[in-house]
Amino acid sequence: MVVSFCGKRLLLTRTNLFANPRRHGYIVLVPEIGEDLPEKNPLSSANGLPEFNNATIEKCVAAIGQQAIAAEKSVKMLEERLASDGPGVTDVMKDIILPLEATGAPLETTWGIAKTLYLGSSSRLPTKSYMTIHERARGARRAKFNSVPIYDALKASAEATKDAKTASTLSGEEQRLLRKYVFEAKLSGIEVDGSSKAELNEILEKLSQERTKFQNKRDVAVKKFQQLITDPALMKEFPPTMLQSLATDPTQAVKGPWKITLQPPVVSSFLEHCPDRTHRWNLWQADTRKCSIHTDKSLENSSHLESIRALRKRQAKLLGYESYVHMSMETKMAGSVEVVNNALDELLRYAKPAAEQELGVLERFAGENGFRGPLDIYDVPYWKRRHLSNVYEFDQEALKDYFPLPTVLGGLFRMAEQLFGIRIAEREGVDVWHDDVHFYDIFDAREGTSQSEPIAGFYTDFYSRENEKLSIAGNAGWMVGIVNRSVAASAQPLAALICNFAAPLYGKPSLLTVDDLQTLFNRFGRGLQHLLTECGYSDVAGLSNIEWDAVEVAGHVFTHLLHHGDTIRSIASHYSNGNPLPEPCVEAIQRRRSHLAGYRLCRELYHSRLDLQLHLTSDYWLDVVRHLYPQYHTFPLDRKDAHPCSMLPIFSGEWGAAYYSHLWSEMIAADVYSAFAEAKEPAQRQEVGRRFRETFLALGGGCHPGEVFRRFRGRDPCPTALLKTLGIYKPQHGPGAAGAGHAKQSKDEQHQQ
């Protein structure tokens, strides 16, 4: 127990409690949730924005504790009212949803503030402290979905909306909100009772344990492998920033030695830049065999992988689903396994021939440049980079000089203002967590709207800071939704864009690589979907409640917009003299997207199908791999390759039976972008931008994404746009040429209409 003793905070134990019989002053017991705080959010200032400078660990924990209790108390009060009123509750929005919204919104805001601090200033809010807040907030949020009285009332109302007359009393957004509550409760096991309920709880507990073990072993395996490179000849083709990050002494980046690990960015960079094939093979085999019986047996994940699959299958069966994949499809735009498989098959029909042709070209290029023998899978990244540089004149390091962050940001903001009818203005004097952080207001600039007051706001924190920002391998940036739009809570959307770009140095501004540009545009697109939402309820506003395979669409649309020639030119000028980007460089950036596109698409298709098959069948995971691998790869499967044993997103993350969602979002986004590409005149592009804002950016999770797409495009989505964007579409004739065609409506979506 923590106490305050004569102005000092002490840990109270039996030893120090009786150590001194003479005590002066007072002993004050501190409650678990912290000191009493004002009723307003203690982390917010008078202008409604967070007071990040005053947001301490203690304040965050205290605030989340109080708000969690308030949210849970609200659920209890509703249960009592429902029990006493019986069927008397007729207005579920007014009597149930709005009270839950009122108490839930402050909790979500504090959670968003804590996450922003965690990602942007991890030294002030370390992982352990944040996870305490995270788990407490998650527990409180689950309370409203675990309440039987609330579930019964909302389910009855949701059933009533199937009647056209009853449905007309609720908006489409409100109907979606009702279904969200009912479905969340169903997935939590609220309809399961008796011995089945106990079994489900046991399964979920074991599943959590197995997923944790899977991740811990993988993390240990990654840290355990280290290779020291002392020969500068092996590192001569690495970019300076990568040399510095790998050097054991950053001040000796050119001389070395350099430490090579199995961190994903290190592996990918080493395979791209190391000229020695033996060293590439050594790292590749270490990476693909980690967590298998072929290395350290104490770190094998095969048994945990099989346990996770079996537990998920039992979980789905108890909840009434044929498989974990069928359960997963309940939260997806695609709606069914058949629709997903049809789309994946259609993409593969074009990707596999393209990949074979691309690898043939790459092998000839390698042979012309001194390589002997056929290429293997660990050779592709190196020769891919060489081919892109030599043939297409793409040099990521040289291009950086034309993309200073201030110029890029200005061009990005202007594009958004022109397309979507908004105005973005920086506001000075806002409380921030670091001097590098800036704050921007968004104003509605459409005709007939009040342009005097902002409709949303966002922070930007772009520069990496050693030992200050959280760094997660493979993730260079985040969009954090701090506040969701809520009419009931009078809350405007607030977000933070946090990246790890190179900081200004020696008088140079921050210079962005093409990869950095893609990260920035992608996160900004996701940010606008959060900020420009017009939904009135926080549980469906912005990105909330959007089906998993559609949640990344807006970000990918902005990545496509980046590759438009006019966009590239508008964000580029040399940092020292302002010269425009040479036209061959513009073309090189565009060509990079289609370079080895068939090969890359085949690998994504393989991982998507592997994930689905592992959760559809009970076959041993290695048998599934051996069956699928040849269908998507031209290279043979190495007999010791155990890559599923370290696939974190699928087996310890949240992407089990959902990995295809990344590719599905890309497919939908390419089709959306094609509308922008078809608009040749500025006025036409602005019209497309208006439709995009009124659909994808405005409707959020309050409308099924299939319906959102049809309102924007006037038809169902089709895989052809992605194939054309990647440059691998060739009209085919004969049986099966129609392929997947347009994606079909899910049953849930048909019901909503």
Secondary structure, DSSP 4 states (H G I P E B T S, - for coil): -EEEETTEEEE--HHHHSS-S---S-EEEPPTT-S---SS-TTB-TTSSB-GGG--HHHHHHHHHHHHHHHHHHHHHHHHHHHHHGGG---HIIIIIHHHHHHHHHHHHHHHHHHHHHHH-TTTS-HHHHHHHHHHHHHHHHHTTS-HHHHHHHHHHHHHTTSHHHHTTS-HHHHHHHHHHHHHHHHTTTT--HHHHHHHHHHHHHHHHHHHHHHHHHHHHHHH--EEE--GGGGTTS-HHHHHHHBSSGGGTTT--EEE---HHHHHHHHHH---HHHHHHHHHHHHHTTSTTS-GGG--HHHHHHHHHHHHHHHHHTT-SSHHHHHGGGSSS-SHHHHHHHHHHHHHHHHHHHHHHHHHHHHHHHHTT--S---TTTHHHHHHHHHHHHH---HHHHGGG-BHHHHHHHHHHHHHHHHTEEEEE-SS---SSTT-EEEEEEE-STTS--SS-SEEEEEEEE--TTTS--BTTB-EEEEEEE--BTTTTB--EEEEEEEEPPPBTTBPPB--HHHHHHHHHHHHHHHHHHS---SSGGGSTTTT--TTTTTHHHHHHHHHHTSHHHHHHT---TTT-PPPPHHHHHHHHHHHHTTHHHHHHHHHHHHHHHHHHHH--S-HHHHHHHHHHHH-SSPPPTT--GGGG-HHHHTSS-TTTTHHHHHHHHHHHHHHHHHHH--SHHHHHHHHHHHIIIIIHHGGGS-HHHHHHHHHSS---THHHHHHTT------STTTTTT-SPPPPHHHHHH-
